[in-house]
């Protein structure tokens, strides 16, 4: 079996959170779809509410505290991402956007990303297309074609057999295929020496 890393980013603020519930259902579906392709996913969930103060400090000082730095490194090293935000003022939440503002500008380049959002009403169902997709296109991510939006009415019985379940399974299968066909993500240490000490001395 191939081994790949999946990072799930949930920007829900409440506990329990429909945003986290959707994130968990998407990651479980991705795990099942990946297993059918001979891939085992190592899943890590990042709850942004736990990093809210660190994210703000990073924006003010330019330095990431240990917990936030670990989250940033996990995203950079991931083979695929699932990102889920609640809808605030017809767009992604400020906390969600702020986390991606403090990532390295190249962290998501060509990385498969599944976009998802939750809201109280279906009136916000186009938020993935008009808000999330442009953001991740700017970050040069490899965006999965199917986005998953869940309104309050999508939960309950509908989350088991209804349209939401179909969207979850379809998006998860698309993500699994993208992760399977790519080589594992590699992270380059910007401070690593690319020449021997002897070669460096020759250039002095």
C-alpha positions in Angstrom: 0.0 0.0 0.0 1.2 3.5 -0.7 1.3 5.9 2.2 0.2 9.5 1.8 -0.5 12.4 4.2 -3.9 14.1 4.2 -4.3 17.3 6.3 -7.8 18.5 7.1 -8.3 22.1 8.1 -11.5 23.0 9.9 -12.3 26.6 10.7 -15.4 26.0 12.8 -15.7 28.1 15.9 -18.3 26.2 18.0 -18.1 22.8 19.7 -19.7 20.7 18.4 -19.4 22.2 14.9 -21.1 21.3 11.7 -17.9 22.5 10.0 -15.9 19.8 11.8 -18.6 17.3 11.2 -18.4 17.9 7.4 -14.6 17.8 7.7 -14.7 14.4 9.4 -17.2 12.9 6.9 -15.0 14.1 4.0 -11.8 12.7 5.5 -13.5 9.4 6.2 -14.8 9.2 2.7 -11.4 10.1 1.3 -9.8 7.3 3.3 -12.2 4.8 1.9 -11.7 5.9 -1.6 -8.0 6.0 -1.3 -8.0 2.4 0.2 -9.7 1.2 -3.0 -6.8 2.6 -4.9 -4.2 1.0 -2.7 -3.4 4.1 -0.7 -3.4 4.5 3.1 -4.0 8.0 4.2 -2.3 9.4 7.4 -4.9 12.0 8.4 -4.2 15.0 10.6 -6.9 17.4 11.5 -6.1 21.1 12.3 -8.7 23.0 14.2 -8.1 26.7 13.5 -10.0 27.8 16.6 -7.2 26.4 18.7 -4.7 28.5 16.7 -6.6 31.8 16.5 -4.3 33.7 18.9 -1.2 32.3 17.3 -2.4 33.3 13.9 -3.1 36.9 15.0 0.3 37.1 16.7 2.0 35.8 13.5 0.3 38.4 11.4 1.4 41.1 13.8 5.0 40.0 14.5 5.9 37.8 11.5 6.9 34.9 13.7 4.9 31.7 14.3 4.7 30.1 17.7 5.3 26.4 18.0 1.8 25.1 17.5 1.1 27.3 14.5 4.5 26.4 13.0 3.7 22.7 13.3 0.4 23.3 11.5 2.1 25.3 8.7 4.7 22.5 8.3 2.0 19.9 8.2 0.2 21.7 5.4 3.4 22.1 3.4 4.3 18.4 3.8 0.8 17.2 3.0 0.0 15.2 -0.2 -3.6 16.5 -0.1 -5.8 18.9 1.8 -9.4 19.1 2.8 -10.4 22.7 3.8 -13.7 23.5 5.4 -14.9 26.9 6.5 -18.2 28.3 7.9 -19.8 31.1 5.8 -19.5 34.5 7.4 -21.0 37.5 5.5 -21.4 35.5 2.3 -17.7 34.4 2.2 -15.1 32.3 4.1 -14.4 33.3 7.7 -11.7 35.7 8.7 -9.9 33.0 10.7 -9.9 30.7 7.7 -8.4 33.4 5.4 -5.9 34.5 8.1 -4.4 31.0 8.3 -3.7 30.9 4.6 -2.3 34.5 4.8 0.5 33.2 7.2 1.4 30.2 5.1 4.5 30.3 2.8 3.4 31.7 -0.6 4.4 28.4 -2.3 3.0 26.0 0.3 0.0 25.0 -1.8 1.5 25.0 -5.3 0.1 22.0 -7.2 -1.2 20.4 -4.0 -4.6 18.7 -4.4 -7.2 20.6 -2.3 -10.8 19.7 -1.7 -13.0 22.8 -0.9 -15.9 22.7 1.4 -18.1 25.1 3.4 -21.1 25.1 5.8 -23.8 27.6 6.4 -27.3 27.9 7.9 -29.0 28.3 4.6 -28.7 27.1 1.1 -28.7 30.7 -0.1 -24.9 30.6 0.4 -24.4 27.5 -1.8 -22.3 29.3 -4.4 -19.7 30.5 -1.8 -17.3 27.8 -3.0 -17.3 29.1 -6.5 -17.3 32.9 -5.8 -15.0 32.9 -2.8 -13.0 29.7 -2.1 -12.1 28.7 -5.6 -10.6 32.1 -6.6 -8.5 32.1 -3.3 -7.0 28.7 -3.9 -6.5 29.4 -7.6 -4.4 32.4 -6.5 -2.5 30.1 -4.2 -1.8 27.8 -7.2 -3.4 24.8 -5.6 -4.7 21.8 -7.7 -8.4 22.3 -6.9 -10.6 19.3 -6.9 -13.5 19.8 -9.3 -16.3 19.0 -6.9 -16.7 21.3 -3.9 -19.0 20.3 -1.0 -21.4 22.8 0.5 -23.7 21.8 3.4 -26.6 23.9 4.8 -28.4 23.1 8.0 -31.1 21.2 6.0 -28.5 18.8 4.6 -27.9 17.2 7.9 -30.0 14.5 9.6 -31.3 11.8 7.3 -30.1 13.7 4.3 -26.5 13.3 5.4 -26.8 9.5 5.2 -28.6 8.9 1.9 -29.3 12.3 0.4 -27.6 14.7 -2.0 -24.9 15.7 0.5 -23.7 12.1 0.8 -23.4 11.9 -3.0 -21.3 15.1 -3.1 -19.1 13.9 -0.3 -18.4 10.6 -1.9 -17.8 12.2 -5.4 -15.4 14.8 -4.0 -13.5 12.3 -1.9 -13.0 10.0 -4.8 -11.6 12.8 -6.9 -9.2 13.8 -4.1 -8.1 10.2 -3.6 -7.3 9.8 -7.4 -5.3 13.0 -7.4 -3.3 12.0 -4.3 -2.7 8.5 -5.6 -1.4 9.5 -9.0 1.2 12.0 -7.6 4.5 11.4 -6.0 4.7 12.0 -2.3 5.2 15.7 -1.3 8.7 16.7 -0.6 9.8 19.5 1.6 13.1 21.3 1.0 15.0 22.8 3.9 15.9 26.3 2.7 18.9 26.3 5.1 20.3 22.9 4.0 23.8 23.0 2.4 23.8 22.0 -1.2 27.6 21.8 -1.4 30.3 20.3 0.8 32.3 22.3 3.2 35.4 21.7 1.1 33.7 23.1 -2.0 32.5 26.2 -0.1 36.0 26.8 1.1 37.4 26.7 -2.5 35.2 29.6 -3.4 36.6 31.9 -0.6 
